[in-house]
C-alpha cells in the first residue's frame, strides 16, 4: 500500500468521506487537447479557516489517469505513483485514492467554505435540480479570470449567487453531504475553463518521472502562504451546544417573532425545549420567522442557524441577514443565504441511510452595530409545496 506521507510529500514542500460525480451542470465535462502553455501564476488559497495543512485535511485524491470518474482499475497520483487492482482503494487507511477522481475531498464537517481565489461566481445552486443526491449536490463554481475555475461541492448552504464578485477566501458556503456523498466533506475541484470545456487539473501539479497521463498540463497552483489570516468559531465543535460567547435568540424569546401559521412542538434535540414548524410554499411567502439579537458591541459576528433532526425536509430555505456595512454602520445591508435542510439529520442518501444529527449551519460572518437593528429572517417561499421547515435557535458569535 501507498503511504500518505509519500504521496503528499510535495504538498508539504510547496507550502472520511468519498463521492462520485458525472458531469457539471449546465454543460457536461468535455475534454480538449493537452494544453502546452507556460506554467500559470499560482493563485490558490486554502478553502477553510485555520492553520491545518492540506495533508491533514485531504481524504481522497486526484487521479491523473482519466479524471473523468471512469473506473478503469488504475490510479495515478500527482507524484507518479501508479496503483492497480485492489491497491487503488487501499492506498492508506483514511485516504481513498479514488479511481477516476477529478478533485480532492477534504475533511470538513459542516464548516465554512472559502473561495480559493478572487473571481466571479458562475454556478451556485443544485447541480441536478431534479435529483439532489446526484453529483456535487449543492455547489458553487468560481471563474478566476485567469483560465481556471474552482468548484466546491456537497454543500449544505450557499452564501453567494451567480454573478457575485468574490475576493480571496470569502465564505461561499458551508460543507455538508448533498449530492453523491457518503458523509459530510468538501469536494474541491480545479478546472481549465474555456468556451468549450471544463478540463480537470491537479492544483498540486505533476511530479512523476514520466509524462503526465492527464490530458491537460498539471501545475502547482498554490500561493506561498495559502492559509487564512484569521479564523471563526467552529459552530459544530460542541454538537447542539451554543458557541462560547454567542448571543442566542431562540424561537419564543422576546426577540423572536413570526407571521403566518406555525405549530409548536418538542423534540429531543431542539434548543431550550421546543421549536416552531410550518409547511413550505411553492409560490408566495405565507409564513416568516424573525430573530432580532441585542448586540452588545459593534463588530463582526458569525451567524449560525440550528437545523433540527425533525421538520427539516426542504432543500432551499432562504435566510435573509439584515446587518450593517462595516464602512458605514448607519447603512444597512441585506443578504440572503439558502440552506438545504433535507440532508441534515436522518435521511436516505445515494449509498444508504445517513444520520448527521442536528447541526449548527454557518450562514456567514456579518457586521452588526450595537443594539437590535440587525436581524435574521426565514421565510417559507422555498419553491416547494408541502415540505417542512422549523424555526429554532439562531446564534451570533463574535469574531476576533
C-alpha positions in Angstrom: 0.0 0.0 0.0 1.0 3.6 -0.5 1.8 5.8 2.4 0.1 9.2 2.9 3.5 10.8 3.6 5.0 9.6 0.3 2.0 10.6 -1.8 1.7 14.1 -0.3 5.3 14.9 0.3 5.5 17.7 -2.3 2.3 19.3 -0.9 4.2 20.0 2.3 7.3 21.1 0.4 5.2 23.6 -1.6 3.7 25.4 1.0 -13.8 10.2 5.7 -15.9 10.6 3.0 -16.0 10.0 -0.7 -18.3 10.6 -3.6 -18.9 10.1 -7.3 -19.7 12.8 -9.9 -20.7 12.5 -13.5 -20.9 15.9 -15.2 -21.0 19.7 -14.5 -24.5 21.2 -14.5 -25.3 23.5 -17.5 -22.8 21.6 -19.7 -21.2 18.2 -19.3 -17.5 17.9 -18.7 -15.7 17.7 -22.1 -12.0 17.3 -22.7 -9.8 19.1 -25.2 -6.3 18.5 -26.4 -3.4 18.9 -23.9 -2.6 22.5 -23.0 1.1 23.2 -23.5 1.1 26.8 -22.4 3.7 28.2 -20.0 3.2 27.5 -16.3 0.5 29.7 -14.8 0.9 32.0 -11.9 -0.1 30.4 -8.6 -3.3 31.9 -7.2 -5.0 29.3 -4.9 -5.5 29.6 -1.2 -6.9 27.1 1.3 -10.7 26.8 1.2 -11.0 26.8 5.0 -10.3 28.7 8.1 -7.4 27.8 10.5 -3.9 26.5 10.3 -4.5 22.8 9.5 -2.5 21.8 6.4 -3.9 20.2 3.3 -2.1 17.0 4.3 -4.2 17.0 7.5 -7.4 17.6 5.6 -7.2 15.5 2.4 -9.2 12.3 2.4 -9.5 11.5 -1.3 -7.0 12.2 -4.1 -6.9 13.3 -7.7 -6.4 10.6 -10.3 -4.1 11.6 -13.2 -5.3 8.6 -15.1 -8.6 9.5 -16.6 -10.0 12.0 -14.0 -13.5 11.5 -15.5 -14.9 9.1 -12.9 -14.0 6.2 -15.2 -13.5 3.1 -13.1 -10.6 1.5 -15.1 -8.7 0.0 -12.1 -5.8 2.3 -12.5 -4.9 5.2 -10.2 -2.0 7.6 -10.7 -1.1 10.1 -8.0 0.5 13.5 -8.6 4.0 12.2 -7.8 3.7 9.5 -10.5 2.9 6.6 -8.2 0.7 4.1 -10.1 -1.7 1.7 -8.4 -3.7 -1.0 -9.9 -6.3 -3.6 -8.8 -7.1 -3.7 -5.1 -4.4 -1.2 -4.2 -6.4 1.5 -5.9 -8.8 1.6 -3.0 -6.4 0.7 -0.2 -3.6 3.2 -0.6 -3.6 4.5 3.0 -6.1 4.0 5.9 -8.4 7.0 5.9 -7.3 8.2 2.5 -9.0 6.9 -0.7 -7.0 7.0 -3.9 -10.4 7.1 -5.7 -10.2 5.7 -9.2 -11.2 8.4 -11.7 -11.5 11.2 -9.2 -11.3 14.7 -10.7 -10.5 16.6 -7.4 -9.7 16.3 -3.8 -12.0 15.5 -0.9 -11.3 17.4 2.3 -12.2 16.5 5.9 -14.6 19.4 6.6 -17.8 18.6 8.6 -20.3 21.5 8.3 -17.6 24.1 8.2 -17.4 27.4 6.3 -16.1 27.1 2.7 -13.8 29.8 1.5 -13.1 30.9 -2.1 -9.6 29.8 -3.2 -9.1 33.0 -5.2 -10.8 36.1 -6.4 -13.3 35.9 -9.2 -16.9 35.7 -10.4 -19.4 33.1 -9.2 -20.6 31.2 -12.3 -22.5 28.4 -10.6 -24.5 28.5 -7.3 -27.3 26.1 -6.6 -28.2 22.5 -7.2 -26.1 20.6 -9.7 -29.1 18.5 -10.6 -32.3 20.2 -9.6 -34.3 17.0 -10.1 -32.1 14.7 -8.1 -30.4 16.3 -5.0 -28.4 13.0 -4.4 -26.6 13.4 -7.7 -23.1 14.5 -8.3 -21.9 17.6 -6.5 -25.3 18.3 -4.9 -25.4 21.9 -3.7 -22.4 23.5 -5.3 -20.5 26.7 -6.2 -18.1 27.4 -9.0 -15.9 30.4 -9.4 -14.3 31.7 -12.6 -11.0 33.3 -11.6 -10.5 35.1 -14.9 -7.1 33.5 -15.4 -8.2 30.5 -17.4 -9.1 28.5 -14.2 -12.3 27.7 -12.3 -12.6 26.2 -8.9 -15.5 24.0 -7.7 -16.9 23.4 -4.2 -19.3 20.5 -3.9 -21.6 18.8 -1.4 -22.5 22.0 0.4 -25.3 22.4 3.0 -25.6 26.2 2.4 -24.5 28.7 -0.2 -23.8 32.3 0.6 -23.3 33.6 -2.9 -25.3 33.8 -6.1 -24.3 33.6 -9.8 -22.7 36.9 -10.9 -21.3 37.8 -7.4 -17.7 39.1 -7.3 -15.7 37.4 -4.5 -12.3 38.1 -3.1 -9.7 35.8 -1.7 -11.0 33.5 1.0 -14.5 34.9 1.2 -17.1 32.5 2.5 -19.1 31.0 -0.4 -21.0 28.3 1.6 -20.9 25.6 4.3 -19.9 22.0 3.8 -22.4 19.2 4.1 -23.3 15.9 2.4 -25.5 16.8 -0.5 -25.2 15.0 -3.8 -23.4 11.7 -4.3 -21.8 11.6 -1.0 -21.3 9.2 1.9 -20.8 11.8 4.6 -20.0 15.4 5.3 -16.9 16.8 3.4 -15.8 19.2 0.8 -15.1 18.2 -2.8 -12.5 20.7 -4.1 -12.1 20.7 -7.9 -9.9 22.8 -10.2 -10.5 23.2 -13.9 -9.1 24.8 -17.0 -12.0 26.9 -18.2 -12.6 27.8 -21.8 -15.6 28.2 -24.1 -15.9 24.5 -24.9 -14.6 22.6 -22.0 -14.2 22.2 -18.2 -10.9 20.3 -18.0 -10.0 18.9 -14.6 -6.4 19.6 -13.4 -4.5 18.8 -10.3 -3.6 22.0 -8.4 -0.6 20.2 -6.8 0.9 19.6 -10.2 2.8 16.6 -11.6 5.9 15.2 -10.0 6.3 11.9 -11.8 9.4 10.9 -13.8 7.4 10.1 -16.9 4.8 12.1 -18.9 1.7 13.1 -17.1 -1.2 10.9 -18.2 -3.7 13.7 -17.6 -5.0 15.2 -20.9 -4.0 18.8 -19.7 -0.9 20.2 -18.1 -1.0 20.0 -14.3 0.8 22.8 -12.4 1.3 23.7 -8.8 -1.3 26.5 -8.3 -0.9 27.3 -4.6 0.5 30.6 -3.3 3.4 30.6 -0.9 1.3 31.3 2.2 -2.1 29.7 1.4 -3.6 29.7 5.0 -6.1 32.3 6.2 -5.0 35.3 8.3 -7.9 34.7 10.7 -10.5 32.3 11.8 -14.1 32.0 13.0 -15.6 29.8 15.7 -16.4 26.2 14.8 -20.1 26.1 15.3 -20.2 22.3 15.3 -17.4 21.8 17.8 -19.8 21.1 20.6 -22.8 19.5 18.9 -26.0 21.3 19.7 -24.3 23.4 22.4 -24.2 27.2 21.9 -20.8 28.5 20.9 -18.7 30.3 23.5 -19.6 33.9 23.8 -22.6 33.6 21.4 -25.7 35.7 21.6 -28.6 33.2 21.3 -32.1 34.1 20.0 -34.4 31.2 20.4 -37.9 30.7 19.0 -40.4 32.0 21.5 -38.0 34.5 23.0 -38.9 38.2 23.3 -36.6 38.9 20.4 -38.2 36.3 18.1 -41.4 36.9 16.1 -43.3 35.2 13.4 -46.1 35.7 10.8 -48.4 33.1 9.4 -49.2 29.7 10.8 -46.6 27.9 12.9 -47.0 24.8 15.1 -45.1 24.4 18.4 -43.5 21.0 19.1 -40.9 19.5 21.4 -38.1 17.2 20.1 -35.2 15.6 21.7 -32.6 17.8 20.1 -34.3 21.2 19.9 -32.9 24.3 21.6 -34.3 25.1 25.0 -37.2 22.6 24.9 -39.3 23.5 21.8 -39.4 24.6 18.2 -41.9 26.1 15.7 -42.5 24.4 12.4 -44.6 25.1 9.3 -45.0 23.9 5.7 -43.2 25.4 2.7 -44.9 27.3 -0.1 -44.2 26.8 -3.8 -45.5 30.3 -4.5 -45.6 33.4 -2.3 -44.5 33.7 1.3 -47.1 32.6 3.8 -45.0 32.4 6.9 -41.9 34.1 8.3 -39.8 33.9 11.4 -37.5 36.7 12.6 -34.6 36.6 15.1 -33.5 40.0 16.3 -30.4 39.9 18.6 -29.3 42.5 21.0 -25.7 43.1 20.0 -23.6 44.4 22.9 -20.7 45.7 20.8 -20.3 46.7 17.2 -18.3 44.2 15.3 -18.2 41.1 13.1 -20.4 38.1 14.1 -20.6 34.6 12.6 -24.3 33.7 12.3 -25.4 30.1 12.8 -28.8 28.6 12.3 -29.8 25.5 14.1 -31.3 22.7 11.9 -33.2 20.1 13.9 -33.5 16.4 13.2 -37.2 16.8 12.6 -39.2 19.1 10.5 -36.3 19.6 8.1 -37.3 18.3 4.6 -36.8 21.4 2.5 -33.8 21.8 0.2 -33.9 25.5 -0.4 -34.7 27.5 2.8 -34.0 31.3 2.5 -32.5 33.1 5.4 -32.0 36.9 5.0 -29.4 38.6 7.2 -30.0 42.3 7.8 -26.8 43.8 9.1 -24.6 46.9 8.7 -21.8 48.0 6.4 -18.5 47.9 8.2 -17.5 51.1 6.4 -20.7 52.9 7.4 -22.7 51.3 10.2 -25.6 53.7 9.6 -26.1 52.0 6.2 -28.0 48.7 6.4 -27.4 45.8 4.0 -29.4 42.6 3.4 -28.0 39.3 2.2 -30.0 36.1 1.5 -28.4 32.6 2.1 -30.0 29.3 1.0 -29.8 26.3 3.3 -30.5 22.7 2.4 -32.2 21.1 5.4 -33.1 17.8 3.7 -29.6 16.4 4.1 -29.4 17.1 7.8 -30.4 14.6 10.4 -31.7 11.2 9.3 -32.2 10.8 5.6 -31.8 8.4 2.7 -28.7 9.2 0.7 -27.5 7.7 -2.5 -25.5 4.9 -0.7 -28.0 4.2 2.1 -29.3 5.8 5.2 -27.3 8.7 6.8 -27.7 10.5 10.1 -25.7 13.6 10.6 -27.5 14.6 13.8 -28.9 18.1 14.3 -26.5 20.8 13.1 -25.5 24.4 13.5 -25.0 25.7 10.0 -22.9 28.8 9.4 -24.6 31.3 7.0 -21.7 33.7 7.0 -20.0 36.4 9.0 -21.6 39.9 9.1 -21.0 43.3 10.7 -23.6 44.4 13.2 -23.8 47.7 15.1 -24.6 47.7 18.8 -28.3 47.4 19.6 -31.1 45.4 18.0 -31.2 46.9 14.5 -30.0 43.7 12.9 -32.0 40.5 12.2 -32.2 37.2 10.5 -35.5 36.4 8.7 -36.5 33.0 7.4 -39.5 32.6 5.0 -41.3 29.6 3.7 -41.3 30.5 0.0 -38.8 27.8 -1.0 -40.4 26.9 -4.3 -41.5 23.5 -2.9 -45.1 22.6 -1.8 -45.7 20.8 1.5 -42.1 20.4 2.8 -41.4 21.1 6.5 -39.1 23.7 8.0 -38.5 24.6 11.6 -37.7 27.8 13.4 -35.4 27.1 16.4 -32.2 28.8 17.6 -30.0 31.3 15.8 -26.7 32.3 17.3 -24.5 35.3 16.7 -20.9 34.6 17.6 -18.3 37.4 17.9 -15.3 37.0 15.6 -11.8 38.2 16.6 
